[in-house]
Amino acid sequence: MQKNFLTLLLASLISLYGVSQQIDSAKLDSLFNTLEVNDRFMGSLALSHEGETIYAKAIGYRDVKNNLKPTTGTKYRVGSITKMFTSVLVFKAVETGELKLDQTIDAYFPKVENSDQITIANLLNHRSGIHSFTSRPDYQDWDIEPKTRAELLEIIRDGGSVFNPDSRAQYSNSNYVLLTFILEDVLKKTYSELVSENITGPLGLKSTYVGGRINLDHNEAHSYTYEKGWKKKDETHMSIPLGAGAMVSTPTDLNTFIHALFEGTLISMKSLYQMKTISDGYGMGIFPVPFHNKSGYGHNGGIDGFTSVLGYMPEDKVSVALTSNGNRYANNDIIIAVLSAYYGKPFEIPTFKTIKVQSKDLDKYLGIYTSEQLPLKITITKDGTTLFGQATGQPSFPMEAVEKDIFEFAKAGVRIEFTPDEKSFVLKQAGGVYNYKME
């Protein structure tokens, strides 16, 4: 449910000029086959134009233990894409006069710090200053256990404020849990009922709903991390993420949802304009998706081992959605490949070649590195024959040696090219190039 340096450092830029007459589905099939045979990605993807699916693919396993393969109808937890659904519900309540964007939240949460200054709009665009409860050091000690509203409110209150309301923006899952409670209190229905009655029901999205415990009999997928093979992840109890990250869906359903949103089917065009107005990188439940000559919108998500991406290019009415239950390859690179195939642009199929290294060979890279271009330090460590990187405030990530002095973390599209004699490296990710020197 969180943004992080590795997956959201920069949005990629590609050139999009006109629409190809026929998508290169054969090359995309080859890409997904390569990802599958190299255990780099498990999940599903769909590309749509004007709401109609023109390419769909599902690979890997939805359950590794029982060798259950996914279909394009397999359902995945989509994490923070849920926030788009919550934002739609809020704007619908605004349109009916039951909520106002500029009303403060003290009437609902008087014990939340600065609640008399924080507005509904501040919750929507991450300008509340409320600490994100998922950033607590102990979060993963209790995230698999159910939590009541009272318990979640106490946790959020204890987190306090990290900046004055509306002074800047910082992603916080607490914002959308509070919005969930406000919606339920004002509209006198559960969040699940509100989603069903206002979004999934009218759109006929039969595979999209607020999740519960994962049910394989309902064509749902477990999530995995890769540790010399796919290892099943624990499940976050869905009483915790609520409107911040509790939805389950499929790529085709997600594409239908975002197309309907931008067509004005769910909320008015005035509300949509407010929703996609960007301030400090955030809209109201939506992110910008910049491409070379176009402006797109969408959201991504991550919960347990699940990751997801949803994007829409309004000018062309093109939507692309990805849901994954295990990956070691950058979702962003998959999205770029799919869009490139659609727009008739070249893209490469990775080879995943690696070279063997000895533990002693890694010593020359170890240390703390800083950059004048980015505020994040990166610490390089090792464990046996595996090199690890760790950006400030982020979990460590393992890297594979692909050439002499060159290592990659394919899951996030990170490439680090060392110059040991100069105690430096170049970080490449999402089209960006950043120079680092050892302290």
Number of C-alpha atoms within 10 A of each C-alpha: 24 19 15 13 15 20 19 15 13 13 16 18 16 16 13 16 12 10 15 13 9 11 18 17 16 9 16 22 14 12 19 23 15 17 23 18 11 12 18 19 27 26 32 27 25 25 24 22 19 16 19 15 17 14 19 21 19 24 20 26 24 28 19 17 10 8 10 14 17 21 18 16 18 22 31 30 34 31 29 30 29 27 30 25 24 26 24 22 22 25 24 18 18 15 15 9 9 13 18 16 15 12 15 19 21 16 11 14 17 12 16 20 22 21 18 16 16 23 21 21 22 24 29 25 29 27 26 31 26 29 23 22 23 18 15 12 8 10 11 14 9 12 19 15 13 13 16 10 13 9 12 19 20 13 16 24 19 14 18 17 17 13 16 16 22 17 9 14 19 19 20 25 26 28 26 26 25 23 24 22 19 20 21 16 13 12 14 11 12 14 22 16 16 19 22 19 12 15 22 20 15 12 16 13 18 12 20 24 21 20 22 15 10 17 12 14 7 10 18 23 26 24 29 24 17 16 7 7 10 17 15 18 16 14 17 19 18 20 19 22 26 26 32 28 29 26 25 24 25 28 35 26 22 26 27 22 24 26 25 17 19 19 17 13 15 22 21 16 14 11 18 19 13 14 23 19 16 15 14 11 13 20 21 26 24 26 22 19 18 16 16 11 11 16 13 20 19 22 21 27 24 21 20 21 20 25 25 26 24 25 25 24 20 17 9 13 16 22 30 26 27 30 31 31 30 28 26 18 20 19 23 19 18 20 20 17 20 25 22 21 21 25 19 18 18 8 17 9 14 11 10 13 9 13 11 12 16 10 13 10 10 18 14 13 22 17 16 17 20 19 19 10 10 10 10 16 18 22 18 21 20 17 10 11 15 16 23 19 20 19 20 12 12 13 11 16 18 18 20 21 20 16 13 12 16 17 22 24 21 21 21 22 19 19 22 23 17 20 15 14 8 9 16 21 23 17 18 16 23 20 11 12 12 14 17 21 19 19 11
